[in-house]
Amino acid sequence: MIELHGAQHVQQLLGVYEGYFDRATRAGGAQTELSDAQTDNVRQGVAVFLGSLASHLEKDDPRARQILARLVDVLSTPSEAVQRSVADCLPSLAQGLDEDERRALVESLLAQVTGGAGYADRRGAAFGLAGAVKGMGIGSLKLFGVMDAVKAAVEDKSNPEAREGALMAFELLNVRLGRLFEPYVVHVLPLLLVCFGDQNEYVRQATVSAARAVMGQLSGQGVKLVLPALMRGLEDSAWRTKQGSVQLLGAMSACAPKQLGACLPQIVPKLSETLTDTHPKVVDAANAALKSIGDVIRNPEIRGLSKYLLGAISAPAERTALCLDVLLEMTFVNTVDAPSLALIVPVLSRGLRDRSADLKKKAAKIAGNMCSLVADAKDMSPYVPILLPDIQKSLVDVSPEVRATAAAALASLLQGMGGAEAEQFSEVIPWLTKTLQSDGPATERSGAAQGLAECLAVLRPDTFEAMLPEIFAGCSHVAPHVREGHLTLLRFLPLALGEAFEAHLQEALTEVLTGLADISEPVRQAALGAGRVFVEEFSHSGPSLDLLLPSIEEALASENWRIRVSAAELLGSMMFRIAGTSGKVRVEGGDDDEGISTEAQGAALTAALGEARHHDLLSAVYALRSDPVLAVRNAAVHIWKTVVANTPRTLRLILPRLMNRLIEGLSAESEDRRQTAGKCLGELVRKLGERVLPEIFPILRDGLDPCRSAQTRQGVCLGLAEVLSAARKEQLEEFLHRDVVPAIRDALCDADAAVRDAAGAAFDATFRHGGPETAAAIVPALLAKLGSDDAALEGLKQVLKAQPKILASVLPALAAPPIDAHRAQTLGALAEVAGAALPPHLEALFPPLLAAMASESAEEADAARSAASAVLRAVPTDAHYLLLPQVLAGVGDAKPGVRAAAATLCGSFATEAPCFDEEDDVPRLIETLFSVFCDEHDHVVQAAWQALGVVMGVVPKEDQGHYLRDVRAAVQGAREKTRRRLRDACQTSTRENALLVPGLCLPKGLAPVAQVYLQGVLAGRNADARESAAEGLREATLSTTTAAIKPHVIPITGPLIRVLGDKHPGSVKP
């Protein structure tokens, strides 16, 4: 109304309002019908009307100054509402004053502020001063010395009323001027700090009010200016300063929400530290400050819990656990504000640093949920630097539960704060990776792996894809602790990523299976843990099983037993999961029929895996029950008894697939696989016998089909040998001649050597059951094929290798003269495998072989010579007494070709026969070969001379002198034979040099024995021996021609000249 019509009725209204104040002044303290509150309301209204009316007056209108004076007088009214209303009116009135009038007004108000008679006077003057300064502008503070005067009043120790008034001036200046007064706050703070400890209660109250007003008006920049000073005050040695700083920090609860949220992360921890101060008043102030912060919490749930939060902050050791329990039980409906976080985070930090694993777990769980409770992630940002180190420390805790909760909390914070790009989390992923590869305790690597997995799950998918090659590469790192860390990461990734990891399951499983064979036990354990997680997480669907099972089945056949046992455990875990059993119950002892499975569980496995795959897996498990490693056997037996309800019936169902697996295993390169397959097949036959043999033999017979691979045919033969070894004779009667003999006969002629070798083992097992009857059914067929099928010979060798006694039935047909080249080759081949069975047949074997060696056919002679050499090599050492007579006997044969062949064989005996004994055999060979040096046929002499050279060639040069006597006797015998021949021919001569031995007359005729004489002359044991050697050399020289001895002149005369120059007896030198 005054704004619309006041200008036309200024004088009239002014009289009304002035009249009211005049009447009130005249009435003084007289009783009225109105209460004090009503009177104050009326005075407040009149003051407002009067101030509004002044806005219609010109600035130089005397009535404006009259109104100003009236309002200044009203400031003494003991009603803050009236005083506030008057202060609202003063700015516009003060603007119309000149400088002198302003100065006078300010000075009068300052005087009233510091020297007013009562509280209302000083308070009203403070209101008036703030309103006037607001109207005059912020420059009036300095122009009229307002701040200096107020500061002087605050420092006046003798006048508490002045101090109180000055503090009220500070308060109201801050309220009225707002942010304009902020530059002066820094100068006011030291005064407030001092006044907090003032002895006068009213002064302290005024300080609190001023502090709240100051803090309530601060901007973000103002907080940054004020806070360092207050923090330094907390470190002051004077307890009053500490107390004041604490109270000022508590007063910051009056800050605007935005400013409060920015400063609380620094304030609350400092206040918490102050709770341990030695001075009780500082502690009380800290408690009061924390309570004041708690009072501004807007979240109703946290407000209700503030006493628990404050209690946990003030007494962390005793009350943290209770506070965390209460927080966990609380259901939050409203968002959490900044003051709430300020009280919650110190409690969480204390819980994360506690020794108790339970407290750390609870604190981490709450910390992880914090981002979902705040309205704006920025509210949480100041507290991340506080929580993050504690969460990282919990992430490497020894407790798995603490690590798991901390990992989830870290991922939740990372996600809530904007991911790895957020400034606070820029170093988190590198830290996790570094810890993952550290060589510290395994718990640290495990925690880092779990944390990294959880973080990758909440980050963008491309982050995980980019890291995956590095993760796989780390699984094969040279350092075992790095391999362990990365395999542990593979364990946690499926749990965190879920189906997103399935696309990489095949690659990850490859790394895991490689880790199962690692030389380091921790690496193997990490790989096994990862494999178990893969099975648990991805055995729920057909596509997942298609990724898992091939690798697991391949690992079951690994050469490394550690991989086999781990793969068996993984397979068991998967089958237990599908069957709906824990697999923790173990059946000890008993036979195969005693298990804990049910038909329903078997049906569940078939439904999930399919019948073919189910039977394949059961076949693999049953085979592993015979593994050479105990750990593998135990794992397989446990699986079998847990998932198989009826063993005999199950074996009949899976028999075809089981046999295929065993056949493959029997022909494998791995010794363990062969041993496993053989033992399993034998056990199968021994336990089930007649129930499975009718099904086994057709499977084996079919496996020998030429269209099958050589490896399969080899496995069939080995399997056949195992079956025959395990079965009883009466069990095989029905199958021996119908199925077994034809199969072995065909396999012995197989084109592949490995198949024939395996067939030999099967023949050996068959022979034990069928004896000569089986040999009679097989050997003649092989002999019949010798000319047409090259493999028949190899098969026959396998037969003799398995049963050498069969040689007696084979040899008559092969050794019957005349022996052609093919039969000679056969005899040589069979001799290699006959071994100990060969000596009894030497008498029947050598004559036809020597005859064949004398054949005019070069092919036949070479084949016979090779066969004879094979026989020499095959005869064992203990049959020496049988072999040498047969070799020497041919030298005296009537046929010159046989004699020549026998002489050649003597040389082969010295070089090839294992039973050759130099000391015993060389003298006999020298005697025998010299005996044909005078043979009528030159080729016989030539063969004997060459053979003697071979024989003496095996004797070391320094040992040849030992055979001087034997050589002299042989030469003398040859000379005597020549003499007799000459006598018989009537050509007797008395000249000794006419007794020429044909063998020594060959070119270089003395070559085989020259070293014998020379070693005797030069190194004889005594003079008699050297003399005998010289005499023997003379005899040999006389027994040869000039042309034959010419090549030996230099080799012989050189040593002889040396003898003449040495100190030898005269009997040696002539």
Buried (B, 14 or more C-beta within 10 A) or exposed (E): EBEEEBEEBBEEBBEEBBEBBEEBEEEEEEEEEEEEEEBBBBBBBBBBBBBBBBBBBEEEBEBBBBBBEBBBEBBBBBBBBBBBBBBBBBBBBBBBBEEEEBBEBBBBBBEBBBBBEEBBBBBBBBBBBBBBBBBBBBEBBEBBBBBEBBBEBBEBEEBBBBBBBBBBBBBBBBBBBEEBBBEBBEEBBBBBBBBBBBEBEBBBEBBBBBBBBBBBBBBEEBBEBBBEBBBEBBEBEEBBBBBBBBBBBBBBBBBBEEBBBBBBBBBBBBBBEBBEBEBEBBBBBBBBBBBBBBEBBBBEBBBEBBBBBBBBBBEBEEBBBEBBBBBEEBEBEBBBBBBBBBBBBBBBBBBBBBEBBBBBBBBBBBBBBBBEBBEEBBBBBBBBEBBBEBBBBBBBBEBEEBBBBBBBBBBBBBBBBBBBEBEBBEEBBEBBBEBBBBEEEBBBBBBBBBBBBBBBBBBEEEBBEEBBEEBBEBBEBEEBBBBBBBBBBBBBBBBBBEEBBBEBBEBBBBBBBBBBBBEBEBBBBBBBBBBBBBBBBBBEEEEBBEBBBEBBBEBBBBEBBBBBBBBBBBBBBBBBBBBEBEBEEEBEEEEBEEBBBBEEBBEBBBEBBEEEBBBBBBBBBBBBBBBEBEBBBBBBBBBBBBBBBBBEEBBBBBBBBBBBBBBBBBBBEBEBBBBBBBBBBBBBBEBBBEEBBEBBBEBBBEBBEEEBEBBBBBBBBBBBBBBBBBBEEEBBEEBBBEBBBBBBBBBBBBEBEBBBBBBBBBBBBBBBBBEEBBBBBBBEBBBEBBEEBEBBBBBBBBBBBBBBEBBEBBBEEBBEEEBBBBBBBBBBBBBBBBBBBBBBBBEEBBBBBBBBBBBEEEEBBBBBBBBBBBBBBBBEEEBBEBBBEBBBBBBEBEBBBBBBBBBBBBBBBBEBBEBBEBEEBBBBBBBBBBBBBBBEBEEBBBBBBBBBBBBBBEBEEEBBBBBBBBBBBBBBBBBEBBBEEBEEEEEEEEEEEEBBBBBBBBEBBBBBBBBBBBBBBBEBEEEEBBBBBBBBBEBBBBBBEEEBBEBBEEEBEEBBEEBEEEEBEEEBEE
